[in-house]
Every structure is written in C-alpha cells, then in structure tokens.
Amino acid sequence: MEIKIMDSVRYKVLLVEDDKLDQLAFKRFVDTNAIPYDYTIVGSVAETRNVLDGNQFDVIVSDHSLGDGTALDVLKSAANTPVVVVTGAGDEETATNMWKAGAYDYLVKDLNQNYLNAIPKTVENAINHKKMKEKVHLLSGAVMSTEDSVYITDMQGTIVFVNRAFSRTYGYKEEEIVGQNGNLLWIGKRQGNNTRSVFQTKTAGSNWEVGFYHKRKNESVFPVSLSRSPIKDASGRDVAIVAVARDITERMLAEDKIRTTSQKLKEKKHFQNEVSIFVAEAVQQLLAAHQIDTAQTVISDYLDISRIDAGKMKMTPQRFDLAEVIEKSVDDLKPSAAEFNVDLENTTPADKLLVNADPHRMTQIFHIFLKRAIKSSGANSNVTVGASDAGNEVMVEIHDEGLPLERDDIHRIVDCPDWMREQFQTGGQDMALGLRLAIELVELHGGRVWTERSDSNRNTLCFTVSKSGVRYSQQKTVEISSAEAS
C-alpha cells in the first residue's frame, strides 16, 4: 500500500511501546516507506518521563497498556505535545476515555498491523491541530490585549464574544453582554441631531467602516469608529461578524473645536481679505478630507499672525542655549525627512549659543524653516542646519537643494497672494502661512531673514537671533510675560 506523506518536513516522533515486535514493526514501516521521522522508541512510562526531560517532540504515539502504567500516565507527562493512543482491538471504550483525557486521537491495533498505515496521516493531523491551537491562542491573546473594543456576533446579531477593552469601554461584564443582541449597543436606527454619522461609509470588498454613536451600559452616548467584517467557515460561508469599535470622543471634540474656531474667524472683519479667504477655504477642505492635524496647524498659524498684527502676541523670553533647541528640532524632524528620502543633518558646533528669547517660539521657527527645506528638496538630497556666534546675535544657516532662491526671494514669496493660493491648492497649506509666521517671529526677536544661492547650486536660508531679547516697535508690539529673564 502506498503511503502518501503530507509534508516533507521531518518530525520528531516518540513511540512508547513495550512490545518488542511492535517496536520492530514500527521501525520497519517508517524506514521502508521513507517517512521523514526522527523517531525515538521507549518501552515504559518511566523511560518516557526520562526522555521527555530535556527533549522536545512533535508528537507522541503511545500504546495504551504498558508494563508500569498506561497511556494516561504518558498524557500527564506530555505537557503540550499531542498524543496519539494505540489500543487493542475491541477496546474502543478505553480509547474514547483516553480521547476525553486529552489524547488527540486513537488507533486500534489489529493483528495484521494495518493500523500502521494510518499513522502518517494521524501524526500530520495532530501536529497541524497543535499549530492551529497555537495560532488561535496567539490571536486570542492579541484580541484580548488590543485597546480597541472587539466583539463578535453570530449571523442573527447575538453577541458571542467580547474582549477586555470592550468591557472597559462599554461598562458591561462579559457575562452580562454575551448572549445579548448587538442592537443593545445602538441608540436607534433613525438618525437625528444626536445620531449623525461621524464618517461617510467606506467600502472595501466585503468590509465596511462607518462611524456612529453607541451607548454604554449606563446609557451614556459616545461616538465610535466602527469596522465590521464577516468570519467565514472552511466552505466560505459567513458564520459570524467581528466588529472593532474605537472611542473617537477626543477626535470629535477636536473637529468641533476646529469648526468653531473656523466659524469665529469668518466673523472677524479682517477675514474678508484675500489671504483670510484662502485660509477659510483650506480649513473646510482639510476637514472634509479628515486632515485634522494640518487644519489645526493652518488655524494656529493664522491666529498667531493675527495676534502679531494686533500687537497681542504673548512671549516669554528666557536665557537658554539655542544649540540645544536646534539639536532637538533636528531630532524631531528626522522621521519626516526620512519619509521624503532627505538626509537632515545638524552642523552646529558643540559650543553654547546663549540667547534671551522665547524657546517655544524659537522651536516653532526651526520647525517651519526645516520643514520648508525638506519639502522643497528632492529625494536623495541633503538638508543641513548650523548656527554660529556673530557678536551681538546668532547666525543660523539652513542649506537645501530645492528650487533656486536668490537673496530676499523668501519675502517676495510669502507676500505673493498667487503663491499662497497655489500652496493652499496643491497640499502646501501648512507652509503658506508658516513661512510668514516664522519671518514675523524672527523679526520679533530682533532678527532678520534672507536667502542666498551658492556656487554649488545650494539654497541657503539665513536668519539671525538677537542675544539681547525680544524687540519692541510701534508697528508690532508683544506682551512680555513676567517670567522674562533679566
């Protein structure tokens, strides 16, 4: 009879058999059929314990009746190793009891030793079953550990599983919610002011994602981003639905805050100028595209510029090492540079560069100018930033390989409405106002900004920072915090 080997991988098999003839029959069967087993044969429970101490096997094949015990004793020593029990003919009841005790399967030993033909397939199934259990255990651990709420319902909507995050978020103990219909989590099918969709429905194959309001056990309502997918059986038939829900209360609050701030901006008189209209349109487009962070940046930059124009920019100068701010800014933006395949390098000497300035605003300046350099440079290019002592001020130079810039080009760019319009329309919303804001902040610190083009075709954006502190002028004043260092 031809023996079909299911897998070419070699398995370590332990045969527990006290009958010498059966041992020889097993060896002859494996060797004759070239079955890929590295096998070890022992004849008692005691020998089994000894060989299992320090050795790992993929499967154990054990006779039921042994001289010093039974296969039940082998099962107790097997730990997580699957055990296939071999019983005598007419001893099916004993085999069934072994199966209930934890054996993977059993084979009935016949006089002609035909049971040996079933060993390869049975061993293969036992090992695959163990691998599947391990995968299920790993998956179960991942599902139970995730911070997202996961629940599974049958096709009638009855909840059959929830993870720990679900219980924390919804307030139900597992025994309270399992067996309940999933509709219990919803506040109703009809949508009103309090049940609006958070996102438009997205479809990808048989999966869908949509956001709605759910309710907790205590009847409190909260927004969730919800994705659901079918679970299929081996024949491809849908048998259950797994749902992953994420509490997006904070995201909703952020969106509402941005919309409120945007609305307030519209009501301001100066919002009628061309740049303000660009901002309003850009914010609405970014919100529609769910680009919350960029929308927040645009509004924040616009408000800062408005405060500067109104002479209400609050600043807290203090004495600090500007070199440390440069180092941290470069570290912060290296991941962003890597996304553009740009090498960002800090060439500032180790010497301290002490200035009296607002460290938060200085960090803001470096982030804006470095982002501009990174975005304007092509892939596989280099951006460097360095600073040096220049008497009463500190000189900063940022070199990039972007589009050619001549001296004072940066001022002409940010003062050009057409350039701003292009930035808002082509994804550069965070730069359109950012460059203007950075220049304003440099000037508030008593510095100046200009650009140069070197013979090596590298752009250099230069700016200075006064060591003496924030300047005062009749055109643009700032509110100096009482925390200003002497």
DAWO-V80211 format. One record per residue. RES is the residue in three letters. SS is DSSP state (2 for helix, 1 for strand, 0 for the rest). PSI is psi in radians with two decimals (999 if undefined). OMEGA is omega in whole degrees, 0 to 359 (* if undefined). Layout:
RES,SS,PSI,OMEGA + RES,SS,PSI,OMEGA
//
This chain:
MET,0,2.28,181 + GLU,0,2.31,179 + ILE,0,2.11,180 + LYS,0,2.08,179 + ILE,0,2.17,185 + MET,0,-0.43,186 + ASP,0,2.41,181 + SER,0,-0.09,179 + VAL,0,2.44,179 + ARG,0,2.32,180 + TYR,1,2.55,174 + LYS,1,2.04,185 + VAL,1,2.33,174 + LEU,1,2.09,176 + LEU,1,2.14,176 + VAL,1,1.85,187 + GLU,0,2.18,182 + ASP,0,-0.08,179 + ASP,0,2.08,184 + LYS,2,-0.69,180 + LEU,2,-0.71,179 + ASP,2,-0.57,175 + GLN,2,-0.81,180 + LEU,2,-0.65,180 + ALA,2,-0.70,179 + PHE,2,-0.81,180 + LYS,2,-0.80,181 + ARG,2,-0.71,181 + PHE,2,-0.81,182 + VAL,2,-0.79,183 + ASP,2,-0.72,182 + THR,2,-0.69,183 + ASN,0,0.09,178 + ALA,0,0.73,179 + ILE,0,2.26,187 + PRO,0,1.18,177 + TYR,1,2.37,163 + ASP,1,1.71,191 + TYR,1,2.64,174 + THR,1,2.38,183 + ILE,1,2.24,174 + VAL,1,2.82,187 + GLY,0,0.15,182 + SER,0,2.95,177 + VAL,2,-0.73,181 + ALA,2,-0.79,178 + GLU,2,-0.63,179 + THR,2,-0.81,180 + ARG,2,-0.71,181 + ASN,2,-0.77,184 + VAL,2,-0.49,178 + LEU,2,-0.28,178 + ASP,0,1.68,179 + GLY,0,-0.02,179 + ASN,0,2.50,178 + GLN,0,2.36,177 + PHE,0,2.65,177 + ASP,0,-0.55,182 + VAL,1,2.66,176 + ILE,1,2.25,173 + VAL,1,2.03,188 + SER,1,2.32,169 + ASP,1,2.65,183 + HIS,0,-0.92,185 + SER,1,2.05,180 + LEU,1,2.81,185 + GLY,0,-0.64,183 + ASP,0,0.35,178 + GLY,1,-2.73,181 + THR,1,3.12,178 + ALA,2,-0.38,177 + LEU,2,-0.66,177 + ASP,2,-0.61,177 + VAL,2,-0.73,179 + LEU,2,-0.69,182 + LYS,2,-0.48,181 + SER,2,-0.15,189 + ALA,0,-0.30,183 + ALA,0,-2.09,183 + ASN,0,0.15,180 + THR,0,2.21,179 + PRO,1,2.48,183 + VAL,1,2.25,173 + VAL,1,2.13,184 + VAL,1,2.37,177 + VAL,1,2.16,182 + THR,1,2.87,177 + GLY,1,2.79,179 + ALA,0,2.43,180 + GLY,0,0.13,182 + ASP,0,0.63,184 + GLU,2,-0.56,180 + GLU,2,-0.74,177 + THR,2,-0.71,180 + ALA,2,-0.71,179 + THR,2,-0.71,178 + ASN,2,-0.65,177 + MET,2,-0.72,179 + TRP,2,-0.74,178 + LYS,2,-0.49,181 + ALA,2,-0.13,176 + GLY,0,-0.05,177 + ALA,0,2.52,180 + TYR,0,-0.77,183 + ASP,1,3.05,177 + TYR,1,2.66,176 + LEU,1,2.51,180 + VAL,1,2.14,183 + LYS,1,2.15,179 + ASP,0,2.86,185 + LEU,0,-0.58,182 + ASN,0,0.05,178 + GLN,0,0.56,176 + ASN,0,-0.32,180 + TYR,0,-0.40,180 + LEU,2,-0.53,180 + ASN,2,-0.44,182 + ALA,2,-0.19,185 + ILE,2,-0.83,183 + PRO,2,-0.82,181 + LYS,2,-0.71,181 + THR,2,-0.75,178 + VAL,2,-0.78,179 + GLU,2,-0.80,180 + ASN,2,-0.69,181 + ALA,2,-0.75,180 + ILE,2,-0.75,178 + ASN,2,-0.66,179 + HIS,2,-0.71,179 + LYS,2,-0.75,179 + LYS,2,-0.71,180 + MET,2,-0.71,178 + LYS,2,-0.70,179 + GLU,2,-0.71,178 + LYS,2,-0.75,180 + VAL,2,-0.71,179 + HIS,2,-0.74,179 + LEU,2,-0.79,179 + LEU,2,-0.74,179 + SER,2,-0.73,179 + GLY,2,-0.71,179 + ALA,2,-0.75,180 + VAL,2,-0.70,181 + MET,2,-0.43,184 + SER,2,-0.34,184 + THR,0,2.62,180 + GLU,0,-0.24,177 + ASP,0,2.59,178 + SER,1,2.14,180 + VAL,1,2.26,173 + TYR,1,2.61,182 + ILE,1,2.35,176 + THR,1,2.71,172 + ASP,1,-3.12,185 + MET,0,-0.22,175 + GLN,0,0.00,177 + GLY,0,0.05,180 + THR,1,2.27,181 + ILE,1,2.20,181 + VAL,1,-0.20,181 + PHE,1,2.46,170 + VAL,1,2.60,176 + ASN,0,3.11,184 + ARG,2,-0.66,180 + ALA,2,-0.63,177 + PHE,2,-0.81,181 + SER,2,-0.69,179 + ARG,2,-0.74,185 + THR,2,-0.74,187 + TYR,2,-0.26,176 + GLY,0,0.11,179 + TYR,0,2.43,166 + LYS,0,2.72,182 + GLU,2,-0.77,183 + GLU,2,-0.31,180 + GLU,2,-0.56,188 + ILE,2,-0.56,179 + VAL,0,2.26,184 + GLY,0,-0.25,177 + GLN,0,2.75,177 + ASN,1,2.45,182 + GLY,2,-0.33,178 + ASN,2,-0.31,179 + LEU,2,-0.45,184 + LEU,2,-0.26,186 + TRP,1,2.65,180 + ILE,0,0.01,178 + GLY,0,2.70,182 + LYS,0,-0.61,183 + ARG,0,2.27,182 + GLN,0,2.38,175 + GLY,0,-2.73,181 + ASN,0,-0.50,184 + ASN,0,0.10,181 + THR,0,0.50,183 + ARG,0,2.67,176 + SER,0,2.47,176 + VAL,0,-0.71,179 + PHE,0,2.76,170 + GLN,0,2.61,181 + THR,0,2.36,176 + LYS,1,2.35,180 + THR,1,2.31,176 + ALA,1,1.73,185 + GLY,0,-2.21,180 + SER,0,0.03,180 + ASN,1,2.65,175 + TRP,1,2.65,181 + GLU,1,2.28,179 + VAL,1,2.66,180 + GLY,1,2.36,178 + PHE,1,3.08,173 + TYR,1,2.31,173 + HIS,1,2.95,177 + LYS,1,2.56,179 + ARG,0,3.12,179 + LYS,0,-0.63,181 + ASN,0,0.20,177 + GLU,0,0.02,177 + SER,0,2.53,186 + VAL,1,2.47,179 + PHE,1,2.64,182 + PRO,1,2.49,178 + VAL,1,2.56,166 + SER,1,2.12,191 + LEU,1,2.24,173 + SER,1,2.44,181 + ARG,1,2.48,180 + SER,1,2.55,178 + PRO,1,2.57,172 + ILE,1,2.21,185 + LYS,1,2.62,175 + ASP,0,-3.05,185 + ALA,0,-0.46,181 + SER,0,0.04,179 + GLY,0,0.16,181 + ARG,0,2.37,177 + ASP,1,2.20,182 + VAL,1,-0.27,181 + ALA,1,2.97,178 + ILE,1,2.22,175 + VAL,1,2.28,181 + ALA,1,2.40,177 + VAL,1,2.06,183 + ALA,1,2.39,179 + ARG,1,2.22,177 + ASP,1,2.05,182 + ILE,0,0.57,179 + THR,2,-0.82,182 + GLU,2,-0.68,178 + ARG,2,-0.72,179 + MET,2,-0.72,179 + LEU,2,-0.70,179 + ALA,2,-0.76,178 + GLU,2,-0.79,181 + ASP,2,-0.67,179 + LYS,2,-0.72,179 + ILE,2,-0.75,179 + ARG,2,-0.70,179 + THR,2,-0.78,179 + THR,2,-0.72,179 + SER,2,-0.72,180 + GLN,2,-0.69,179 + LYS,2,-0.65,179 + LEU,2,-0.65,180 + LYS,2,-0.53,183 + GLU,2,-0.20,180 + LYS,0,2.53,183 + LYS,2,-0.74,184 + HIS,2,-0.08,180 + PHE,2,-0.14,183 + GLN,2,-0.26,180 + ASN,0,2.91,190 + GLU,2,-0.75,181 + VAL,2,-0.69,180 + SER,2,-0.63,178 + ILE,2,-0.69,176 + PHE,2,-0.78,182 + VAL,2,-0.83,181 + ALA,2,-0.79,181 + GLU,2,-0.72,181 + ALA,2,-0.74,181 + VAL,2,-0.75,179 + GLN,2,-0.72,179 + GLN,2,-0.70,180 + LEU,2,-0.69,178 + LEU,2,-0.72,179 + ALA,2,-0.55,180 + ALA,0,0.10,180 + HIS,0,0.50,175 + GLN,0,1.23,188 + ILE,2,-0.79,184 + ASP,2,-0.75,180 + THR,2,-0.68,178 + ALA,2,-0.71,178 + GLN,2,-0.70,179 + THR,2,-0.79,180 + VAL,2,-0.82,181 + ILE,2,-0.74,181 + SER,2,-0.77,179 + ASP,2,-0.73,180 + TYR,2,-0.74,179 + LEU,2,-0.70,178 + ASP,2,-0.75,178 + ILE,2,-0.70,179 + SER,2,-0.68,179 + ARG,2,-0.69,178 + ILE,2,-0.80,179 + ASP,2,-0.60,181 + ALA,0,0.01,181 + GLY,0,0.47,183 + LYS,0,0.34,178 + MET,1,2.14,179 + LYS,1,2.29,180 + MET,1,2.60,181 + THR,0,1.42,181 + PRO,0,2.53,173 + GLN,1,2.84,182 + ARG,1,2.20,181 + PHE,1,2.97,181 + ASP,1,1.94,181 + LEU,2,-0.49,180 + ALA,2,-0.59,179 + GLU,2,-0.66,178 + VAL,2,-0.72,179 + ILE,2,-0.80,181 + GLU,2,-0.79,180 + LYS,2,-0.68,180 + SER,2,-0.72,178 + VAL,2,-0.76,178 + ASP,2,-0.70,180 + ASP,2,-0.63,189 + LEU,2,-0.01,178 + LYS,2,-0.72,176 + PRO,2,-0.70,178 + SER,2,-0.71,178 + ALA,2,-0.68,180 + ALA,2,-0.60,178 + GLU,2,-0.57,178 + PHE,0,0.10,182 + ASN,0,0.75,179 + VAL,1,2.37,178 + ASP,1,2.03,181 + LEU,1,2.19,187 + GLU,1,2.45,176 + ASN,1,2.10,182 + THR,0,0.24,180 + THR,0,2.31,178 + PRO,0,2.89,183 + ALA,0,-0.22,181 + ASP,0,2.56,179 + LYS,0,2.50,177 + LEU,0,1.46,187 + LEU,1,2.26,177 + VAL,1,2.79,174 + ASN,1,1.70,187 + ALA,1,3.08,176 + ASP,0,1.94,185 + PRO,2,-0.60,179 + HIS,2,-0.76,181 + ARG,2,-0.59,177 + MET,2,-0.69,175 + THR,2,-0.72,178 + GLN,2,-0.76,179 + ILE,2,-0.85,182 + PHE,2,-0.72,180 + HIS,2,-0.76,182 + ILE,2,-0.87,183 + PHE,2,-0.66,179 + LEU,2,-0.67,176 + LYS,2,-0.71,178 + ARG,2,-0.79,181 + ALA,2,-0.72,181 + ILE,2,-0.81,183 + LYS,2,-0.56,182 + SER,2,-0.31,179 + SER,0,2.61,178 + GLY,0,3.00,178 + ALA,0,2.65,181 + ASN,0,0.54,179 + SER,1,-3.11,187 + ASN,1,2.38,174 + VAL,1,2.24,179 + THR,1,2.59,176 + VAL,1,2.37,179 + GLY,1,2.68,180 + ALA,1,2.66,181 + SER,1,2.74,179 + ASP,1,2.26,180 + ALA,0,0.84,178 + GLY,0,-1.89,181 + ASN,0,0.00,181 + GLU,1,2.96,176 + VAL,1,2.30,179 + MET,1,2.25,178 + VAL,1,2.37,178 + GLU,1,2.25,177 + ILE,1,2.03,183 + HIS,1,2.36,176 + ASP,1,3.06,182 + GLU,0,0.63,181 + GLY,0,-2.82,179 + LEU,0,2.57,184 + PRO,0,2.35,176 + LEU,0,2.33,175 + GLU,0,2.98,184 + ARG,0,2.30,179 + ASP,0,0.14,176 + ASP,2,-0.62,185 + ILE,2,-0.60,179 + HIS,2,-0.74,180 + ARG,2,-0.61,180 + ILE,2,-0.93,186 + VAL,2,-0.31,178 + ASP,0,0.07,183 + CYS,0,1.99,180 + PRO,2,-0.62,181 + ASP,2,-0.66,178 + TRP,2,-0.73,178 + MET,2,-0.74,180 + ARG,2,-0.74,179 + GLU,2,-0.72,179 + GLN,2,-0.76,181 + PHE,2,-0.47,183 + GLN,2,-0.30,186 + THR,0,0.38,174 + GLY,0,0.15,179 + GLY,0,0.61,184 + GLN,2,-0.65,183 + ASP,2,-0.32,179 + MET,2,-0.52,187 + ALA,2,-0.83,179 + LEU,0,-0.44,184 + GLY,2,-0.77,180 + LEU,2,-0.77,178 + ARG,2,-0.77,181 + LEU,2,-0.76,181 + ALA,2,-0.74,179 + ILE,2,-0.77,179 + GLU,2,-0.75,181 + LEU,2,-0.67,176 + VAL,2,-0.77,181 + GLU,2,-0.59,176 + LEU,2,-0.43,177 + HIS,0,0.28,177 + GLY,0,0.30,182 + GLY,0,-3.04,179 + ARG,0,2.78,183 + VAL,1,2.41,173 + TRP,1,2.95,180 + THR,1,2.68,178 + GLU,1,2.78,177 + ARG,1,2.13,184 + SER,0,2.95,178 + ASP,0,-0.39,180 + SER,0,0.25,178 + ASN,0,0.52,174 + ARG,0,2.40,176 + ASN,1,2.56,174 + THR,1,2.07,173 + LEU,1,2.12,184 + CYS,1,2.46,168 + PHE,1,2.76,182 + THR,1,2.71,177 + VAL,1,2.13,179 + SER,1,2.40,178 + LYS,0,-0.36,187 + SER,0,-0.33,175 + GLY,0,-3.00,183 + VAL,0,2.38,183 + ARG,0,2.86,175 + TYR,0,2.52,174 + SER,0,2.85,179 + GLN,0,-0.52,182 + GLN,0,-0.79,184 + LYS,0,1.91,177 + THR,0,2.84,178 + VAL,1,2.69,176 + GLU,1,2.04,182 + ILE,1,2.16,180 + SER,0,2.68,178 + SER,0,-0.21,179 + ALA,0,0.04,182 + GLU,0,2.31,180 + ALA,0,2.58,179 + SER,0,999,*
//
